[in-house]
Amino acid sequence: MSSRLGHLWKHGAAFLGSPYAIMGGAMTWVSEAGLVSAISNAGGFGVIACGAMPPAVLEKEIRITRVKTAKPFGVNLIIMHPELNALIDVCIAEKISHIVLAGGLPKAVTISKIKNAGIKVLCFAPAYAIGKKLVKMGADALVIEGMEAGGHIGPVSTSVLAQEILPEMAKEFPEIPVFVAGGIGRGEAMVAYLEMGAAGVQLGTRFVCAHESIAHPNFKRAFMKAAARDAVPSVQIDPEFSVIPVRALANKATDEFIGVQRQAIEDYRAGKLDKKSAQLKIEHFWAGALRRAVVDGDVEKGSLMAGQSVGMVKAEQSVAAIIAELIAQAEAYLVG
Ligand SMILES: Cc1cc2nc3c(=O)[nH]c(=O)nc-3n(C[C@H](O)[C@H](O)[C@H](O)COP(=O)(O)O)c2cc1C
């Protein structure tokens, strides 16, 4: 690695404790011990996706990961998880070094509980004002994730978030590392964000088709066939009935979802359903859908969560090869 690249992400790499400031974005059902340890072993920073795991399952996953790597890795917790406190207790008992809090704005008590145990906390900042608030609440680092990303997304692109947040953070909180996520598929883009002031990057989609990823072969095939334009956000057909924005590859379920929304809304208007039940019908449509796609390989009825960088996923590669490719592209860009 050149000294220029090493210098650009020095702060991020020191914060993570890994040679490269490349975080493997936690992906529910995908980011388990195998992929997480492979990312950390290749010089990046793997993050276990806790998703809906109960505490005992998380404990087991952490222990398996430890067997597979001696390098640092983190745990991603969704703040709406009903057993969030117990999950944090597991991370404390297992001496996890970094926790990423996802799924919304965490409570100050949650951040303090983690920090008091000596664990570093990373939080998602969808705007500078929120980032500032999170830092004041004790967040040790921020992740800014644009709408190009796979999975649950906000409304703003990575490039705009980076311009809005990185310069302000550099001015007000230069000691807080900021990691940029969403739509990064190549090393040149990594460098661009590092040069804008990011401490590091987080990639998810690029790692789905790694040899070490347990994603079903059908899921991987769908990724390798897809172009950027196939990874689309979920569509909401009525302003009164909210739909959680998720970016995924369009499939049969995407079309069916429109029909389910239409039917639920019609039933509500006809007085056959109350508003809450209609909304629940819409929300329940995707329940278990990511598992169906990733684990069972049902690429028609499952949710194929993917970012726009899916167009740059062309083949199955080892994690080490993916990371080496990103570094080589970054180095060539810096030299040129
Ligand atoms: C299949 C899939 C599942 C994901 N699950 C989670 C999750 O459980 N928690 C989370 O914070 N982010 C989740 N993400 C987002 C990733 O952690 C990462 O931030 C995102 O993939 C980065 O953008 P990219 O896909 O453009 O690389 C998921 C993304 C994908 C593609």
The ligand as an SDF file (V2000), in Angstrom:
LIG
                    3D

 31 33  0  0  0  0  0  0  0  0999 V2000
  -28.5290   -7.6620    1.6410 C   0  0  0  0  0  0  0  0  0  0  0  0
  -28.2340   -6.4450    2.5020 C   0  0  0  0  0  0  0  0  0  0  0  0
  -28.5570   -6.4690    3.8550 C   0  0  0  0  0  0  0  0  0  0  0  0
  -28.2390   -5.3800    4.6850 C   0  0  0  0  0  0  0  0  0  0  0  0
  -28.5160   -5.4460    6.0210 N   0  0  0  0  0  0  0  0  0  0  0  0
  -28.1330   -4.4220    6.8550 C   0  0  0  0  0  0  0  0  0  0  0  0
  -28.2820   -4.5100    8.2640 C   0  0  0  0  0  0  0  0  0  0  0  0
  -28.7450   -5.5120    8.7970 O   0  0  0  0  0  0  0  0  0  0  0  0
  -27.8600   -3.4520    9.0360 N   0  0  0  0  0  0  0  0  0  0  0  0
  -27.3010   -2.3300    8.4690 C   0  0  0  0  0  0  0  0  0  0  0  0
  -26.9440   -1.3940    9.1970 O   0  0  0  0  0  0  0  0  0  0  0  0
  -27.1370   -2.2190    7.1240 N   0  0  0  0  0  0  0  0  0  0  0  0
  -27.5120   -3.2390    6.3150 C   0  0  0  0  0  0  0  0  0  0  0  0
  -27.2610   -3.1630    4.9620 N   0  0  0  0  0  0  0  0  0  0  0  0
  -26.4600   -2.0080    4.4500 C   0  0  0  0  0  0  0  0  0  0  0  0
  -24.9420   -2.3650    4.4510 C   0  0  0  0  0  0  0  0  0  0  0  0
  -24.4550   -2.5350    5.7370 O   0  0  0  0  0  0  0  0  0  0  0  0
  -24.0900   -1.2810    3.7840 C   0  0  0  0  0  0  0  0  0  0  0  0
  -24.1300   -0.0850    4.5250 O   0  0  0  0  0  0  0  0  0  0  0  0
  -24.5340   -0.9760    2.3610 C   0  0  0  0  0  0  0  0  0  0  0  0
  -24.6360   -2.1920    1.6680 O   0  0  0  0  0  0  0  0  0  0  0  0
  -23.4960   -0.0750    1.7050 C   0  0  0  0  0  0  0  0  0  0  0  0
  -23.8840    0.2880    0.4270 O   0  0  0  0  0  0  0  0  0  0  0  0
  -23.5340   -0.6020   -0.8840 P   0  0  0  0  0  0  0  0  0  0  0  0
  -24.5330   -1.7120   -0.8620 O   0  0  0  0  0  0  0  0  0  0  0  0
  -23.7860    0.3590   -1.9890 O   0  0  0  0  0  0  0  0  0  0  0  0
  -22.1290   -1.0630   -0.7660 O   0  0  0  0  0  0  0  0  0  0  0  0
  -27.6060   -4.2350    4.1270 C   0  0  0  0  0  0  0  0  0  0  0  0
  -27.2890   -4.2200    2.7490 C   0  0  0  0  0  0  0  0  0  0  0  0
  -27.5840   -5.3000    1.9490 C   0  0  0  0  0  0  0  0  0  0  0  0
  -27.1990   -5.2580    0.4840 C   0  0  0  0  0  0  0  0  0  0  0  0
  1  2  1  0
  2  3  1  0
  2 30  2  0
  3  4  2  0
  4  5  1  0
  4 28  1  0
  5  6  2  0
  6  7  1  0
  6 13  1  0
  7  8  2  0
  7  9  1  0
  9 10  1  0
 10 11  2  0
 10 12  1  0
 12 13  2  0
 13 14  1  0
 14 15  1  0
 14 28  1  0
 15 16  1  0
 16 17  1  0
 16 18  1  0
 18 19  1  0
 18 20  1  0
 20 21  1  0
 20 22  1  0
 22 23  1  0
 23 24  1  0
 24 25  2  0
 24 26  1  0
 24 27  1  0
 28 29  2  0
 29 30  1  0
 30 31  1  0
M  END
$$$$
